[in-house]
């Protein structure tokens, strides 16, 4: 590539996120040409043994979110296809290992990087046979999860399942320093450089520190221990990631790597440090395609998280009704917890902000733990009532949703689960459709409470 020639940088991202937009805007601001590779504008053609991609790009930054899809293998195959045609940042093999939390742990441990003790078994009996090795309380995780979903602190005097829905789960040692506030450390790395770091503190009533769950942040870029910085750089290098958020926690005997996230968000880091990783990712892509950038310009751009709509945003057609799945007023669903699951009838309520589960049912399946309290009200309860809120996995047809549901005594109602807008936003609701037939039970006139 000759001096001054523009690099065509594609960002492979099928979703709308601040991070994707910020990277695309940074590419353009650095004087090169961005392309948003998504369903509306992207195609690959194999003709006479020649492979072409449209739009044509020189290099691709992989921003596919594999952790919140039911079929991550589909997207991994898509990324692999692109990677056969063009160079890619965060290649599929590296992403596969990093999104699977147990594969991450085994890989890092094999390279002598300290990780919490963990145990995965494929059968219920085998998993519970060894659960006491973690004491009375441990961490229970789905191997693939996102934004803190699929992670629970559990009482290990009770049995757990080797799967949550269709996702493999495992047990992990709880690393905690009782004499300090619960926090972890997120280190954001691009190439072989630490762009920024932050301490993340758990919100009140929770133990998880994810910013998406309400955790608070504090700049740690210059204050973090050298051991933590070196461990984070080493972990990203071992996994072969070009950019990543490395999560660490401090035990009494040193720093442990909890997870390595190939699509870590920028919002919390920018809030804590005032630095956006987007221009550094754009710089890495441009330079790997033999392009040139102005380092001072990169540093200047990093002081702003520009997540405005990129000029290269393809035209998005609004979804048609035919593309949206249909759900009934009464629907058969699958509720999943850490110790079991059940098929039940649920009622759809478009007036409810949040889904709600019966206390007894939540206990039966091991839903939880309690994350916080929420306040609800109805016309007859002026001051409202407080209810606990928990993580809940709900399966409807072939789809699975992780939501924060409220817990209440629904024994006086017909249905132990109420589907609120957190679920129903993904569906059309046909009030004439009832999975229980034309049932008109005597309890159905009982009032439902709505979230404030």
C-alpha positions as CSV (number, residue, x, y, z in Angstrom):
1,X,0.0,0.0,0.0
2,X,1.5,3.3,-1.0
3,X,1.9,6.3,1.4
4,X,-1.2,8.2,2.1
5,X,-3.5,5.5,0.6
6,X,-6.7,4.9,2.5
7,X,-7.3,1.6,4.3
8,X,-10.8,0.1,4.0
9,X,-11.6,-1.1,7.5
10,X,-14.6,-3.3,8.0
11,X,-16.2,-3.8,11.4
12,X,-18.1,-7.1,11.5
13,X,-21.0,-6.4,13.9
14,X,-24.6,-7.5,13.5
15,X,-25.9,-5.4,16.4
16,X,-26.1,-1.7,17.3
17,X,-23.6,-0.8,20.0
18,X,-21.7,2.2,21.2
19,X,-18.4,0.3,20.7
20,X,-19.0,-0.6,17.1
21,X,-20.1,3.0,16.2
22,X,-17.1,4.4,18.1
23,X,-14.6,2.2,16.2
24,X,-16.2,3.1,12.8
25,X,-16.2,6.8,13.6
26,X,-12.5,6.6,14.7
27,X,-11.5,5.0,11.4
28,X,-13.0,7.9,9.5
29,X,-11.6,10.5,11.8
30,X,-8.1,9.0,11.3
31,X,-8.5,9.6,7.5
32,X,-9.4,6.1,6.4
33,X,-12.6,4.4,5.1
34,X,-14.9,2.5,7.5
35,X,-17.5,-0.1,6.4
36,X,-20.1,-1.6,8.8
37,X,-20.4,-5.2,7.8
38,X,-23.9,-6.3,8.8
39,X,-26.8,-8.2,7.4
40,X,-28.2,-5.3,5.3
41,X,-25.1,-4.8,3.1
42,X,-22.7,-7.7,3.2
43,X,-22.3,-10.7,0.9
44,X,-19.6,-13.2,-0.1
45,X,-19.4,-14.7,-3.6
46,X,-17.5,-17.8,-4.6
47,X,-17.3,-18.1,-8.4
48,X,-14.9,-20.2,-10.5
49,X,-12.8,-20.7,-7.3
50,X,-12.5,-17.0,-6.8
51,X,-13.8,-15.5,-3.5
52,X,-15.0,-11.9,-3.3
53,X,-16.5,-9.9,-0.5
54,X,-19.0,-7.0,-0.8
55,X,-18.3,-4.4,0.5
56,X,-14.6,-5.0,-0.3
57,X,-12.3,-4.2,2.7
58,X,-8.7,-4.6,3.5
59,X,-9.0,-5.8,7.1
60,X,-11.8,-6.7,9.5
61,X,-12.3,-6.0,13.2
62,X,-14.4,-8.8,14.7
63,X,-17.1,-7.4,17.0
64,X,-19.6,-10.3,16.7
65,X,-21.4,-10.8,20.1
66,X,-21.3,-14.6,20.6
67,X,-22.3,-14.7,24.2
68,X,-25.9,-13.5,23.8
69,X,-26.9,-15.8,20.9
70,X,-28.5,-19.2,21.1
71,X,-26.2,-20.5,18.4
72,X,-22.7,-19.1,18.8
73,X,-21.3,-21.7,16.3
74,X,-23.2,-20.0,13.5
75,X,-21.5,-16.7,14.1
76,X,-18.1,-18.3,14.7
77,X,-18.5,-20.0,11.3
78,X,-19.4,-16.6,9.8
79,X,-16.3,-15.0,11.3
80,X,-14.2,-17.9,10.1
81,X,-15.5,-17.4,6.6
82,X,-14.5,-13.7,6.6
83,X,-11.1,-14.6,8.2
84,X,-10.4,-16.9,5.3
85,X,-10.7,-13.9,2.9
86,X,-9.3,-11.0,4.9
87,X,-7.0,-10.4,7.9
88,X,-9.0,-10.1,11.1
89,X,-8.5,-8.6,14.5
90,X,-9.7,-11.0,17.2
91,X,-9.6,-14.1,15.0
92,X,-12.4,-16.7,15.6
93,X,-10.2,-19.4,17.3
94,X,-9.1,-16.9,19.9
95,X,-12.6,-15.6,20.4
96,X,-14.0,-19.2,20.8
97,X,-11.6,-19.9,23.6
98,X,-12.3,-16.6,25.4
99,X,-16.1,-16.6,25.2
100,X,-16.2,-20.1,26.8
101,X,-15.2,-19.3,30.4
102,X,-14.1,-22.8,31.3
103,X,-12.0,-23.0,28.1
104,X,-10.4,-19.7,29.1
105,X,-9.6,-21.0,32.6
106,X,-8.0,-24.2,31.4
107,X,-6.0,-22.4,28.7
108,X,-4.7,-19.8,31.2
109,X,-3.9,-22.4,33.9
110,X,-1.9,-24.4,31.3
111,X,0.2,-21.3,30.9
112,X,0.7,-20.9,34.6
113,X,-1.6,-17.9,34.9
114,X,-3.5,-18.0,38.3
115,X,-7.2,-18.6,37.9
116,X,-9.8,-19.6,40.6
117,X,-10.2,-23.3,41.1
118,X,-13.1,-24.6,39.0
119,X,-14.9,-27.8,38.3
120,X,-17.0,-28.9,35.3
121,X,-18.8,-32.2,34.9
122,X,-21.2,-33.5,32.3
123,X,-23.5,-35.3,34.6
124,X,-25.5,-34.2,37.6
125,X,-24.1,-36.8,39.9
126,X,-20.5,-36.1,39.0
127,X,-20.9,-32.4,39.5
128,X,-22.5,-32.6,42.9
129,X,-20.1,-35.4,44.0
130,X,-17.3,-32.8,44.1
131,X,-19.2,-29.6,44.9
132,X,-18.2,-29.6,48.5
133,X,-14.5,-28.9,47.5
134,X,-15.6,-25.3,47.2
135,X,-17.0,-25.0,50.7
136,X,-20.5,-23.9,51.6
137,X,-20.6,-21.0,49.1
138,X,-19.3,-20.9,45.5
139,X,-19.7,-19.3,42.1
140,X,-21.9,-21.1,39.6
141,X,-21.5,-20.0,36.0
142,X,-22.8,-20.9,32.5
143,X,-19.7,-21.4,30.3
144,X,-21.0,-18.7,28.0
145,X,-22.7,-15.6,29.4
146,X,-23.0,-11.9,29.1
147,X,-23.3,-8.7,31.2
148,X,-23.2,-10.7,34.4
149,X,-26.0,-12.9,33.3
150,X,-25.4,-16.6,33.9
151,X,-23.3,-16.0,37.0
152,X,-24.6,-16.8,40.5
153,X,-23.2,-17.0,44.0
154,X,-24.8,-20.2,45.3
155,X,-25.3,-22.1,48.6
156,X,-23.4,-25.4,47.9
157,X,-25.2,-27.3,50.6
158,X,-27.9,-27.6,47.9
159,X,-27.3,-29.5,44.6
160,X,-26.7,-27.7,41.3
161,X,-27.2,-28.8,37.7
162,X,-24.5,-29.3,35.0
163,X,-26.6,-27.2,32.6
164,X,-28.7,-24.1,32.7
165,X,-31.1,-24.5,29.8
166,X,-29.0,-25.6,26.9
167,X,-25.7,-24.1,28.2
168,X,-23.0,-26.0,30.1
169,X,-22.4,-24.7,33.6
170,X,-19.6,-25.2,36.1
171,X,-18.6,-24.4,39.7
172,X,-15.8,-22.0,40.6
173,X,-14.1,-20.9,43.8
174,X,-15.3,-17.7,45.3
175,X,-12.3,-15.3,45.7
176,X,-13.2,-12.7,48.3
177,X,-11.2,-10.5,50.7
178,X,-13.5,-10.1,53.7
179,X,-11.7,-7.1,55.0
180,X,-12.3,-5.0,51.8
181,X,-15.2,-3.9,49.6
182,X,-16.0,-6.4,46.9
183,X,-14.3,-5.2,43.7
184,X,-12.5,-6.5,40.7
185,X,-10.2,-5.0,38.1
186,X,-10.9,-4.5,34.4
187,X,-7.8,-3.9,32.2
188,X,-8.5,-3.0,28.6
189,X,-5.7,-4.0,26.2
190,X,-5.2,-3.2,22.5
191,X,-2.3,-4.9,20.8
192,X,0.4,-5.1,23.5
193,X,-0.6,-1.8,25.2
194,X,-2.8,-1.2,28.2
195,X,-5.3,1.6,27.2
196,X,-6.9,2.0,30.6
197,X,-7.9,0.1,33.7
198,X,-10.7,0.5,36.3
199,X,-11.7,-0.9,39.6
200,X,-15.3,-2.0,39.5
201,X,-17.4,-2.2,42.7
202,X,-20.5,-4.2,43.2
203,X,-23.8,-2.3,43.6
204,X,-25.6,-2.6,46.9
205,X,-27.4,-5.9,47.3
206,X,-25.2,-7.7,44.7
207,X,-21.8,-9.2,44.6
208,X,-21.2,-8.9,40.8
209,X,-19.3,-5.8,39.6
210,X,-20.5,-5.5,36.0
211,X,-21.3,-1.9,35.0
212,X,-24.3,-3.3,33.1
213,X,-25.7,-4.3,36.4
214,X,-25.1,-1.0,38.1
215,X,-21.6,-1.4,39.5
216,X,-19.5,1.7,40.2
217,X,-16.1,2.4,38.7
218,X,-12.8,4.1,39.7
219,X,-9.8,4.8,37.5
220,X,-7.0,2.3,38.1
221,X,-4.8,3.0,35.1
222,X,-1.9,4.5,37.0
223,X,-2.5,2.9,40.4
224,X,-3.0,-0.8,39.7
225,X,-0.2,-3.1,40.9
226,X,2.4,-4.1,38.4
227,X,1.6,-7.8,39.0
228,X,-2.0,-7.2,37.8
229,X,-0.9,-5.2,34.7
230,X,1.6,-7.9,33.7
231,X,-0.9,-10.7,34.3
232,X,-3.5,-9.0,32.1
233,X,-1.1,-8.5,29.3
234,X,0.1,-12.1,29.5
235,X,-3.5,-13.4,29.5
236,X,-4.5,-11.5,26.4
237,X,-1.3,-12.7,24.7
238,X,-1.8,-16.3,25.6
239,X,-5.4,-16.3,24.2
240,X,-4.2,-14.6,21.0
241,X,-6.6,-11.6,21.3
242,X,-5.8,-8.3,19.6
243,X,-8.1,-6.4,21.9
244,X,-9.8,-7.5,25.1
245,X,-11.0,-6.6,28.6
246,X,-9.2,-8.7,31.1
247,X,-11.0,-9.1,34.5
248,X,-8.9,-9.9,37.5
249,X,-9.6,-10.2,41.2
250,X,-7.2,-9.9,44.1
251,X,-7.0,-12.7,46.7
252,X,-4.9,-12.9,49.8
253,X,-2.1,-14.6,47.7
254,X,-2.1,-12.4,44.6
255,X,-4.2,-11.7,41.5
256,X,-6.4,-14.1,39.7
257,X,-7.8,-13.8,36.1
258,X,-11.6,-14.3,36.2
259,X,-12.5,-13.8,32.5
260,X,-11.1,-12.3,29.2
261,X,-13.8,-10.6,27.2
262,X,-13.1,-10.1,23.4
263,X,-16.1,-7.7,23.1
264,X,-15.8,-5.8,26.3
265,X,-17.8,-2.6,26.5
266,X,-16.2,0.9,26.6
267,X,-18.8,2.8,28.6
268,X,-17.5,1.9,32.1
269,X,-13.9,2.3,31.1
270,X,-14.6,5.7,29.5
271,X,-16.5,6.8,32.6
272,X,-13.7,5.8,34.9
273,X,-10.7,6.9,32.9
274,X,-11.8,9.4,30.3
275,X,-10.2,7.2,27.6
276,X,-12.0,5.4,24.8
277,X,-10.3,2.3,23.3
278,X,-12.0,2.9,19.9
279,X,-9.3,5.0,18.2
280,X,-6.6,2.5,19.4
281,X,-8.5,-0.4,17.8
282,X,-8.9,1.6,14.6
283,X,-5.2,2.4,14.7
284,X,-4.3,-1.2,15.1
285,X,-6.5,-2.3,12.2
286,X,-5.2,0.5,9.9
287,X,-1.5,-0.3,10.7
288,X,-1.9,-4.0,10.3
289,X,-3.2,-3.3,6.8
290,X,-0.1,-1.2,6.1
291,X,-1.8,2.1,6.6
292,X,-0.6,5.1,8.5
293,X,-2.1,7.1,11.3
294,X,-1.1,10.1,13.4
295,X,-0.5,9.0,16.9
296,X,-1.3,12.4,18.4
297,X,-4.6,12.3,16.5
298,X,-5.3,8.9,18.1
299,X,-4.7,10.2,21.6
300,X,-6.8,13.2,20.9
301,X,-9.7,11.2,19.7
302,X,-9.5,8.8,22.6
303,X,-10.6,11.7,24.9
304,X,-14.1,11.4,23.4
305,X,-16.4,8.3,23.1
306,X,-18.0,9.2,19.8
307,X,-20.9,6.8,19.5
308,X,-22.9,8.9,17.0
309,X,-24.4,7.2,14.0
310,X,-21.5,6.5,11.6
311,X,-21.6,7.9,8.0
312,X,-21.2,4.3,6.8
313,X,-24.3,3.1,8.5
314,X,-26.3,0.9,6.0
315,X,-29.9,1.6,5.5
316,X,-31.9,-0.5,8.0
317,X,-35.4,-1.6,7.0
318,X,-37.7,-1.8,10.0
319,X,-38.8,-5.4,10.9
320,X,-42.1,-6.5,9.4
321,X,-44.7,-8.1,11.6
322,X,-44.1,-11.4,9.8
323,X,-40.5,-11.4,11.1
324,X,-41.6,-11.0,14.8
325,X,-42.5,-14.3,16.6
326,X,-46.1,-14.6,17.9
327,X,-46.8,-15.4,21.5
328,X,-50.2,-16.1,23.2
329,X,-52.0,-14.5,26.1
330,X,-51.3,-17.8,27.9
331,X,-48.1,-19.5,26.8
332,X,-46.2,-22.6,27.8
333,X,-42.7,-21.7,28.8
334,X,-39.6,-23.2,30.4
335,X,-38.2,-21.6,33.5
336,X,-34.6,-22.5,34.5
337,X,-32.7,-22.1,37.7
338,X,-29.5,-23.4,39.2
339,X,-31.0,-26.5,40.7
340,X,-33.8,-27.4,38.2
341,X,-36.2,-26.3,35.5
342,X,-40.0,-26.7,34.9
343,X,-42.5,-26.4,32.0
344,X,-45.3,-24.1,33.2
345,X,-48.1,-21.9,31.9
346,X,-47.3,-18.2,31.9
347,X,-49.5,-15.1,31.4
348,X,-48.6,-12.3,29.1
349,X,-49.0,-8.7,30.5
350,X,-47.9,-5.9,28.2
351,X,-48.7,-3.5,31.1
352,X,-46.0,-4.9,33.3
353,X,-42.4,-3.6,32.9
354,X,-40.8,-6.6,34.5
355,X,-41.6,-10.3,34.5
356,X,-42.6,-11.8,37.8
357,X,-42.3,-15.4,39.2
358,X,-44.0,-17.1,42.1
359,X,-41.9,-17.4,45.3
360,X,-42.5,-21.2,45.6
361,X,-41.6,-21.8,42.0
362,X,-38.5,-19.7,42.2
363,X,-37.3,-21.8,45.2
364,X,-38.1,-25.1,43.4
365,X,-35.9,-24.3,40.5
366,X,-33.2,-22.5,42.4
367,X,-33.7,-19.1,40.8
368,X,-31.7,-16.3,42.2
369,X,-29.8,-15.0,44.1
370,X,-31.6,-11.8,45.1
371,X,-30.0,-8.9,43.3
372,X,-31.9,-6.0,44.7
373,X,-35.4,-4.8,45.7
374,X,-37.9,-3.1,43.4
375,X,-41.0,-1.2,44.3
376,X,-44.4,-2.1,42.7
377,X,-47.8,-0.5,43.0
378,X,-51.4,-1.0,42.0
379,X,-54.5,1.2,42.2
380,X,-55.4,-0.2,45.7
381,X,-51.9,0.0,47.2
382,X,-51.0,3.7,47.1
383,X,-47.7,3.4,48.8
384,X,-46.5,0.4,46.8
385,X,-44.7,-2.8,47.9
386,X,-41.1,-3.9,47.8
387,X,-40.2,-7.2,46.1
388,X,-36.9,-8.9,45.6
389,X,-35.4,-9.1,42.1
390,X,-33.5,-12.1,40.7
391,X,-31.9,-13.3,37.5
392,X,-34.2,-15.7,35.7
393,X,-33.8,-17.7,32.5
394,X,-37.0,-18.2,30.5
395,X,-37.3,-20.4,27.4
396,X,-40.1,-19.7,24.9
397,X,-40.1,-22.0,21.8
398,X,-36.6,-22.0,20.5
399,X,-35.6,-18.7,22.2
400,X,-34.1,-18.2,25.6
401,X,-34.0,-15.0,27.6
402,X,-32.2,-14.0,30.8
403,X,-34.1,-11.3,32.6
404,X,-34.2,-9.7,36.1
405,X,-37.6,-10.8,37.4
406,X,-39.4,-9.8,40.6
407,X,-40.4,-12.5,43.1
408,X,-43.9,-12.5,44.7
409,X,-46.5,-14.8,46.2
410,X,-48.7,-15.7,43.2
411,X,-50.4,-18.7,44.9
412,X,-53.7,-16.8,44.7
413,X,-53.3,-16.4,40.9
414,X,-53.8,-18.8,38.1
415,X,-50.3,-18.6,36.7
416,X,-47.0,-18.8,38.6
417,X,-45.2,-16.6,36.0
418,X,-46.1,-13.3,34.5
419,X,-44.3,-12.3,31.3
420,X,-43.6,-8.5,31.3
421,X,-42.4,-6.2,28.6
422,X,-38.8,-7.3,29.2
423,X,-39.8,-10.6,27.4
424,X,-42.8,-9.4,25.3
425,X,-40.7,-6.7,23.5
426,X,-39.3,-9.6,21.4
427,X,-42.8,-10.8,20.3
428,X,-46.2,-10.0,19.0
429,X,-49.0,-10.9,21.5
430,X,-52.2,-12.5,20.3
431,X,-54.7,-12.2,23.3
432,X,-56.9,-14.8,21.6
433,X,-54.2,-17.5,21.7
434,X,-54.1,-19.6,24.9
435,X,-51.8,-22.6,25.4
436,X,-54.2,-23.8,28.1
437,X,-57.2,-23.8,25.8
438,X,-60.1,-21.5,26.6
439,X,-59.6,-21.7,30.3
440,X,-61.4,-19.0,32.3
441,X,-60.3,-19.9,35.9
442,X,-61.9,-18.4,38.9
443,X,-58.8,-16.7,40.1
444,X,-58.0,-14.8,36.9
445,X,-59.8,-11.7,38.1
446,X,-57.2,-11.2,40.8
447,X,-55.3,-8.0,40.3
448,X,-51.7,-7.9,39.0
449,X,-49.2,-5.3,40.2
450,X,-47.3,-3.1,37.8
451,X,-43.8,-1.9,38.2
452,X,-43.3,1.8,38.9
